[in-house]
Amino acid sequence: MLQHYIVAAVISYLLGSIPFGLLIAKLKGFDLRGSGSGNIGATNVYRVVGRKEGLITLILDVAKGAVAVLVFSLIFPKEQYINVVSGFSAVLGHDFSIFLKFKGGKGVATSYGVTLPIYPLASLAGAFLWIAILLFTKLSSLAALLSFLIATLIALSSPDYVVRMFFIVLYILMVFKHKDNLKRLFNREENRIKI
């Protein structure tokens, strides 16, 4: 029913909109939007606040995406694509948070969170590559974009057209949110992180 999808979309968007990185940094006396890259995601929390806080942010950003998908899949089990609607809404919330005047993060961790219950093989493979590329290159943006590209390519093996399109749309959105990083990568000006 349409109202089920609307409820899932609205609540998932609000859940995705919770800026965990910003809140964690504020508890430690930092304003992320004026520090480091200015981003509210785990990488900037790691840079500005610390390793533990960055890891907590990463876990929470993944979790809010996974929770949105799992909860509404359980509440409305008869709605075939409620998982995709709730997942996409959660990523939109993270990227364009209503609590931050429709600004937000870049959606990497939350994208992995929402795809994990939908296509675990693609999501887990991508997440493993994300960590591996990050450790090898020390470039967070490159690791995110390459790893989710691989996850998307793996997802193309899904027999479900909607799932395939879901990964493609998430990747396009991720590239859009990384447009400034891509410019710096091409100009070899992207900052590396210390691991």
Secondary structure, 3 states (H helix, E strand, C coil): CHHHHHHHHHHHHHHHHCCHHHHHHHHCCCCHHHCCCCCCCHHHHHHHCCHHHHHHHHHHHHHHHHHHHHHHHHHCCCCCCHHHHHHHHHHHHHHCEHHHCCECCCCHHHHHHHHHHHCHHHHHHHHHHHHHHHHHHCCHHHHHHHHHHHHHHHHCCCCCHHHHHHHHHHHHHHHHHCHHHHHHHHCCCCCCCCC
